[in-house]
């Protein structure tokens, strides 16, 4: 499994929610632990044999930009599902977001 560089720091990573990707692997919502800043989606492979480096899933606008516009902490608690066509759905504290790959 993935190990953050500094899991004990105030600004360490928090894996808020995740889902199995039908194309393989897993996608997770990651925020910086302190106040939920810098939300981002990352993908981890299913068959990794060593600690993998997560691949960032690009979004436009970034989830951080969306969160800041809404006052921050938008994706601290979430649910996620990934459709067979790869579209990612994230339920945040204020609604459901559709993210196309």
Residue frames relative to the residue before (quaternion, step in Angstrom):
aa qw qx qy qz dx dy dz
X 1.0000 0.0000 0.0000 0.0000 0.00 0.00 0.00
X 0.6142 -0.5646 0.4225 0.3543 3.52 -1.32 0.38
X 0.1228 -0.7712 0.6211 0.0662 3.56 -1.00 0.85
X 0.4081 -0.7031 0.5152 0.2712 3.62 -0.70 0.99
X 0.6333 -0.5482 0.3896 0.3829 3.56 -1.20 0.57
X 0.8041 0.0249 0.0203 0.5937 3.60 0.90 -0.90
X 0.1201 -0.8527 0.5041 0.0660 3.61 0.29 1.20
X 0.6932 0.5025 -0.2803 0.4341 3.60 1.18 -0.40
X 0.5606 0.6346 -0.3992 0.3517 3.59 1.17 -0.21
X 0.6588 -0.5057 0.3881 0.3994 3.55 -1.29 0.32
X 0.7677 0.3465 -0.1784 0.5087 3.56 1.05 -0.72
X 0.2770 0.7805 -0.5096 0.2333 3.58 1.16 0.56
X 0.5985 -0.5938 0.4110 0.3467 3.54 -1.28 0.24
X 0.1676 -0.7595 0.6239 0.0763 3.53 -1.13 0.80
X 0.2317 -0.7589 0.5949 0.1285 3.58 -0.73 1.08
X 0.2140 -0.8497 0.4749 0.0814 3.56 -0.15 1.34
X 0.7797 -0.1340 0.1027 0.6030 3.58 0.96 -0.80
X 0.0512 -0.8064 0.5889 0.0174 3.53 -1.21 0.35
X 0.1156 -0.7812 0.6093 0.0713 3.53 -1.30 0.26
X 0.5278 -0.5981 0.5048 0.3299 3.54 -1.27 0.54
X 0.3151 -0.7364 0.5717 0.1776 3.55 -0.88 0.98
X 0.4523 -0.7014 0.4704 0.2866 3.63 -0.68 1.01
X 0.6545 0.5008 -0.3130 0.4721 3.62 1.16 -0.49
X 0.6696 -0.4649 0.2883 0.5023 3.60 1.29 -0.13
X 0.7809 0.3079 -0.2501 0.4825 3.54 -1.05 0.77
X 0.4335 -0.6747 0.5426 0.2499 3.51 -1.35 -0.31
X 0.2109 -0.7482 0.6151 0.1316 3.56 -1.14 0.68
X 0.0884 -0.8081 0.5824 0.0023 3.57 -0.93 0.96
X 0.3559 -0.6523 0.6173 0.2585 3.55 -1.30 0.49
X 0.0559 -0.7987 0.5990 -0.0135 3.56 -0.70 1.11
X 0.0199 -0.7693 0.6383 0.0176 3.55 -1.02 0.83
X 0.5285 -0.5451 0.5097 0.4047 3.53 -1.27 0.26
X 0.5840 -0.6600 0.3450 0.3230 3.55 -0.76 1.09
X 0.7146 0.4507 -0.2642 0.4653 3.58 0.83 -0.98
X 0.8629 -0.0721 -0.0239 0.4997 3.59 -0.54 1.25
X 0.5388 -0.6911 0.3808 0.2952 3.62 1.17 0.41
X 0.3018 0.7748 -0.5046 0.2326 3.58 1.07 0.65
X 0.8414 0.2529 -0.1764 0.4439 3.52 -1.38 0.32
X 0.1002 0.8082 -0.5745 0.0817 3.64 0.70 0.95
X 0.0936 0.7845 -0.6053 0.0971 3.54 -1.05 0.83
X 0.3836 -0.6875 0.5630 0.2515 3.53 -1.25 0.50
X 0.0372 -0.7809 0.6234 0.0154 3.55 -1.02 0.83
X 0.2620 -0.7479 0.5917 0.1482 3.54 -1.20 0.60
X 0.1049 -0.7754 0.6211 0.0452 3.55 -0.99 0.92
X 0.4760 -0.6891 0.4625 0.2911 3.58 -0.90 0.86
X 0.5297 -0.6517 0.4603 0.2877 3.52 -1.20 0.63
X 0.7845 0.3556 -0.1537 0.4842 3.57 1.03 -0.76
X 0.2592 0.7868 -0.5258 0.1931 3.59 1.10 0.51
X 0.2714 -0.7688 0.5582 0.1536 3.58 -1.03 0.78
X 0.7395 0.2236 -0.1688 0.6121 3.58 1.29 -0.17
X 0.6906 -0.4362 0.3358 0.4691 3.59 -1.24 0.07
X 0.2482 -0.8124 0.5092 0.1386 3.62 -0.37 1.19
X 0.4083 -0.6337 0.5865 0.2960 3.50 -1.33 0.34
X 0.4155 -0.7227 0.4803 0.2726 3.62 -0.65 1.00
X 0.3354 -0.7073 0.5869 0.2069 3.54 -1.13 0.74
X 0.3965 -0.7245 0.5116 0.2368 3.56 -0.75 1.03
X 0.2768 -0.7217 0.6113 0.1699 3.57 -1.04 0.86
X 0.3206 -0.7855 0.4915 0.1964 3.61 -0.39 1.16
X 0.0479 -0.7612 0.6461 0.0298 3.55 -1.15 0.73
X 0.0933 -0.7775 0.6194 0.0565 3.55 -1.15 0.61
X 0.4267 -0.3150 -0.8034 0.2705 1.57 -1.03 2.27
X 0.6284 -0.5066 0.3944 0.4392 3.57 -1.23 0.20
X 0.5933 -0.5692 0.4249 0.3788 3.56 -1.20 0.50
X 0.5831 0.5715 -0.3630 0.4490 3.59 1.18 -0.52
X 0.6468 0.5075 -0.3167 0.4730 3.59 0.97 -0.84
X 0.6476 0.5127 -0.3145 0.4679 3.58 0.96 -0.86
X 0.6682 0.5134 -0.2989 0.4479 3.57 0.91 -0.93
X 0.6486 0.5150 -0.3201 0.4601 3.60 0.94 -0.89
X 0.6480 0.5226 -0.3216 0.4512 3.60 0.94 -0.85
X 0.7257 0.4113 -0.2294 0.5016 3.58 1.15 -0.62
X 0.6732 -0.5302 0.2898 0.4263 3.60 1.21 0.27
X 0.5866 -0.6111 0.3603 0.3907 3.63 1.24 0.14
X 0.8013 0.3223 -0.2327 0.4471 3.52 -1.28 0.44
X 0.3203 0.8035 -0.4643 0.1906 3.59 1.27 0.18
X 0.7996 0.2933 -0.1369 0.5058 3.58 0.94 -0.84
X 0.2607 0.7885 -0.5190 0.2025 3.61 1.16 0.49
X 0.7691 0.1254 -0.0543 0.6244 3.56 0.95 -0.90
X 0.1513 0.8117 -0.5450 0.1460 3.57 -0.62 1.04
X 0.2365 -0.6908 0.6534 0.2000 3.48 -1.43 0.14
X 0.1037 -0.8090 0.5773 0.0381 3.58 -1.06 0.65
X 0.0049 0.7513 -0.6599 -0.0078 3.51 -1.26 0.66
X 0.1785 -0.7663 0.6076 0.1083 3.56 -1.14 0.64
X 0.3766 -0.7383 0.5239 0.1962 3.55 -0.75 1.14
X 0.6704 -0.5059 0.3530 0.4124 3.61 -1.21 0.39
X 0.6846 0.4699 -0.2935 0.4736 3.63 1.11 -0.57
X 0.6216 -0.5915 0.3232 0.3991 3.62 1.27 0.18
X 0.4828 0.6469 -0.4571 0.3735 3.61 1.22 -0.04
X 0.2567 -0.7701 0.5723 0.1160 3.55 -0.90 1.03
X 0.1183 -0.7688 0.6262 0.0540 3.57 -0.96 0.93
X 0.0589 -0.7957 0.6028 -0.0095 3.55 -0.81 1.07
X 0.1969 -0.7508 0.6192 0.1192 3.56 -0.85 0.99
X 0.1128 -0.7843 0.6091 0.0338 3.55 -0.72 1.15
X 0.7335 -0.4018 0.3057 0.4550 3.54 -1.30 -0.21
X 0.7915 0.3099 -0.1688 0.4990 3.62 1.15 -0.37
X 0.8258 -0.1190 0.0536 0.5486 3.60 1.14 0.30
X 0.5085 -0.6095 0.5035 0.3412 3.52 -1.36 -0.18
X 0.1868 -0.7930 0.5777 0.0498 3.54 -0.86 1.07
X 0.2367 -0.7540 0.6000 0.1242 3.56 -1.03 0.85
X 0.0523 -0.7941 0.6054 -0.0110 3.56 -0.75 1.09
X 0.1937 -0.7796 0.5864 0.1039 3.59 -0.60 1.11
X 0.4236 -0.6987 0.5187 0.2518 3.55 -1.00 0.83
